[in-house]
Amino acid sequence: MRVAIQTESLDTMRHRVMVTLLALTGAAFVLWLTWQGVGYYKLPLADRPFHPQHSDLKPAGHTGIRLGVISLGLFLLLFLYPLRKRVKFLQRIGKTRRWLDFHILLGLTVPLLVTLHSSLKLKGLAGMAYWIMMAIVASGIVGRYLYAQIPRSLNAAELSLREIQEQSEALADQIRSQNVFNEGDLAAVLAHAADVASLDLDGVPPTAHPLPLRNVLRADVVRPSLDRDEVLASAPAAEDGRFRVPRILDAP
């Protein structure tokens, strides 16, 4: 079990390092592009055609077109996250939370590249589409913040993986001290618990029962039924409108 815990921790650390490196790379690239064209972007639109970088930084320029192509490619990659919920092949790759990290990273990078691609021309139909995109990005940021603030367990306190692992090890020590299971059976139980703990349960609501519960009793609705006198007439014995049966207790 400890080997599984160490493997999970190593994978998590690798993922965090990868996301951090990608975020730093994207931020450095955007800052470099901004620094290279800051003199051009600060000019009024009427004066930009006379700037030496106009043919390169305008939306139809050499750098502008490349930024547009890169932005389009990254924008299409954003759809992999919602598509994963429908495509079984993608569901087998990685965990949902890690996919969400890359989705957030792309969602923050694309608007910055689109801004540079547009060379800050944010009016007209293209400007309207740009501000709609920024509104969607802002709603995603707010939604992610609210999601992080809402507890996702029945006791209003989500247990971390480390806390669950510590509780599992403590419980295993207690079971060993009681000599209830031998080491082989206990190892099998702990291995099964490790398999359950490794499941990706993001988006799965807490449940108190593995199967849906429903009332199996008949609805309490008044309906036509048999006549009492007819039913009692078929009984071996009746008294005061009720069935008369033999006594089963000795007391009178």
C-alpha positions in Angstrom: 0.0 0.0 0.0 2.9 2.3 0.8 4.3 1.7 -2.6 1.0 2.7 -4.2 0.9 5.9 -2.1 4.5 6.8 -3.1 3.6 6.2 -6.8 0.5 8.4 -6.5 2.5 11.2 -4.8 5.2 11.0 -7.5 2.7 11.2 -10.3 1.0 14.2 -8.6 4.4 16.0 -8.2 5.2 15.4 -11.9 1.9 16.7 -12.9 2.3 19.9 -10.8 5.8 20.4 -12.2 4.6 20.0 -15.8 1.7 22.5 -15.3 4.0 25.0 -13.6 6.5 24.8 -16.4 3.9 25.2 -19.0 2.4 28.2 -17.2 5.8 29.8 -16.8 6.6 29.2 -20.5 3.3 30.7 -21.6 3.7 33.7 -19.4 7.2 34.3 -20.6 6.1 34.0 -24.2 3.2 36.5 -23.7 5.5 38.9 -21.8 8.1 38.7 -24.5 5.6 39.4 -27.3 4.2 42.4 -25.3 7.6 43.8 -24.7 8.6 43.5 -28.3 5.5 45.4 -29.5 4.8 47.7 -26.6 5.8 50.8 -28.6 3.4 49.8 -31.4 0.4 48.8 -29.2 0.6 52.2 -27.3 0.1 54.2 -30.5 -3.4 55.4 -31.6 -4.9 53.3 -34.4 -4.4 56.2 -36.9 -0.7 56.4 -36.3 0.1 52.6 -36.4 0.4 52.3 -40.2 3.5 54.6 -40.0 5.2 52.5 -37.4 8.0 50.2 -38.7 6.4 47.1 -36.9 3.0 47.6 -38.4 3.4 45.1 -41.2 4.5 42.5 -38.7 2.2 43.1 -35.7 -1.1 44.0 -37.4 -3.6 41.1 -37.3 -2.9 40.3 -41.0 0.9 40.7 -40.5 3.5 38.0 -40.2 3.4 37.7 -36.4 -0.3 38.5 -36.2 -1.2 35.6 -38.4 1.0 33.2 -36.5 -0.6 34.3 -33.2 -4.0 33.8 -34.7 -3.1 30.2 -35.8 -1.7 29.4 -32.4 -4.7 30.8 -30.7 -7.0 28.8 -32.9 -5.1 25.6 -32.1 -5.2 26.2 -28.4 -8.8 27.2 -28.6 -9.7 23.8 -30.2 -7.7 22.0 -27.5 -10.0 23.6 -24.9 -12.9 21.4 -26.2 -11.0 18.2 -25.3 -12.1 18.6 -21.6 -15.9 18.7 -22.2 -15.4 16.1 -25.0 -13.8 13.7 -22.5 -17.1 13.3 -20.8 -18.6 11.7 -23.9 -15.6 9.8 -25.4 -14.7 6.7 -23.5 -11.2 6.6 -25.1 -10.4 10.0 -23.5 -11.8 8.9 -20.2 -9.1 6.3 -19.8 -6.4 8.9 -20.1 -5.4 10.6 -16.8 -7.7 12.0 -14.1 -10.4 14.6 -14.5 -8.8 17.0 -12.1 -5.6 17.0 -14.1 -7.5 17.5 -17.3 -9.1 20.5 -15.6 -5.7 22.0 -14.7 -4.7 22.0 -18.4 -8.1 23.3 -19.4 -7.7 26.2 -17.0 -4.2 26.9 -18.3 -5.3 27.0 -21.9 -8.3 29.1 -20.9 -6.1 31.7 -19.5 -3.5 31.7 -22.3 -5.8 31.8 -25.3 -7.4 35.3 -24.4 -3.9 36.8 -24.0 -2.7 35.5 -27.4 -6.0 36.6 -29.0 -5.5 40.1 -27.5 -2.0 40.3 -29.0 -3.3 38.9 -32.3 -5.9 41.6 -32.5 -3.3 44.3 -31.7 -5.8 45.8 -29.3 -8.4 46.5 -32.0 -11.4 45.7 -29.9 -14.2 47.4 -31.8 -16.8 46.2 -34.3 -18.0 42.6 -34.7 -14.6 41.2 -33.9 -14.5 43.3 -30.7 -17.9 42.0 -29.7 -16.7 38.4 -30.1 -13.6 39.3 -28.1 -15.6 40.7 -25.2 -17.9 37.7 -25.2 -14.9 35.4 -25.0 -13.5 37.5 -22.0 -16.9 37.2 -20.3 -16.8 33.4 -20.6 -13.2 33.4 -19.2 -14.3 35.6 -16.3 -17.3 33.3 -15.6 -14.9 30.3 -15.6 -12.6 31.9 -13.1 -15.5 32.8 -10.8 -16.9 29.3 -11.2 -13.6 27.6 -10.4 -13.3 29.8 -7.3 -16.8 28.9 -6.1 -16.2 25.3 -6.8 -13.1 25.3 -4.6 -15.0 27.0 -1.7 -17.9 24.4 -1.7 -17.2 21.3 0.5 -17.7 18.0 -1.4 -18.4 15.6 1.5 -21.3 14.9 3.8 -19.6 16.2 6.9 -18.7 19.5 5.2 -15.0 18.8 5.3 -13.2 17.1 2.4 -10.5 14.7 3.6 -7.2 15.0 1.8 -5.6 12.0 0.3 -2.8 12.2 3.0 -5.4 12.2 5.8 -7.2 9.2 4.3 -3.9 7.3 4.0 -3.0 8.1 7.6 -6.3 6.9 8.8 -6.0 3.7 6.8 -2.6 3.0 8.2 -3.8 3.6 11.8 -6.7 1.3 11.2 -4.4 -1.4 9.8 -2.2 -1.2 12.9 -5.3 -1.6 15.2 -6.5 -4.6 13.2 -3.0 -6.2 13.5 -2.9 -5.7 17.2 -6.3 -7.5 17.6 -5.0 -10.6 15.7 -8.3 -10.8 13.8 -6.8 -11.4 10.4 -3.5 -13.0 9.4 -1.1 -10.9 7.4 -2.2 -12.3 4.0 -5.9 -11.6 4.5 -5.1 -8.1 5.9 -2.8 -7.3 2.9 -5.7 -8.3 0.5 -8.1 -6.0 2.4 -5.7 -3.1 2.4 -4.9 -3.6 -1.3 -8.6 -3.4 -2.1 -8.9 -0.2 -0.1 -6.0 1.3 -2.0 -7.7 0.4 -5.3 -10.9 2.1 -4.1 -8.9 5.2 -2.9 -7.2 5.5 -6.4 -10.5 5.8 -8.2 -11.2 9.1 -10.0 -14.3 10.4 -8.2 -14.3 14.0 -9.4 -17.9 15.0 -10.2 -19.4 12.0 -8.4 -21.8 13.1 -5.6 -21.5 11.5 -2.2 -23.9 8.6 -1.7 -25.1 6.7 1.3 -26.1 3.6 -0.7 -24.7 2.0 -3.9 -28.1 1.5 -5.4 -31.0 4.1 -5.8 -33.5 3.7 -3.0 -37.2 4.0 -3.7 -40.4 3.2 -1.8 -41.6 -0.3 -2.8 -44.9 0.0 -1.0 -48.2 0.5 -2.8 -49.5 4.0 -2.9 -52.0 4.8 -0.2 -54.9 5.4 -2.5 -58.6 4.5 -1.8 -59.7 2.0 -4.5 -62.8 -0.2 -4.9 -62.3 -3.6 -3.1 -64.2 -6.7 -2.2 -67.4 -6.5 -0.1 -66.8 -7.3 3.6 -69.9 -9.5 3.9 -68.9 -11.5 0.8 -65.4 -12.1 2.2 -66.6 -13.1 5.6 -69.2 -15.4 4.1 -66.3 -17.5 2.6 -64.5 -17.7 6.0 -64.7 -20.8 8.2 -65.8 -18.6 11.1 -66.6 -14.9 11.6 -67.6 -12.8 14.6 -68.5 -9.1 14.8 -67.5 -8.4 11.2 -64.0 -10.1 11.7 -62.4 -13.4 11.0 -62.5 -15.8 13.9 -59.4 -18.0 14.3 -58.2 -20.5 16.8 -56.5 -19.2 19.9 -52.7 -19.6 19.8 -52.0 -18.4 23.4 -52.8 -20.3 26.5 -53.9 -17.2 28.4 -57.7 -16.4 28.2 
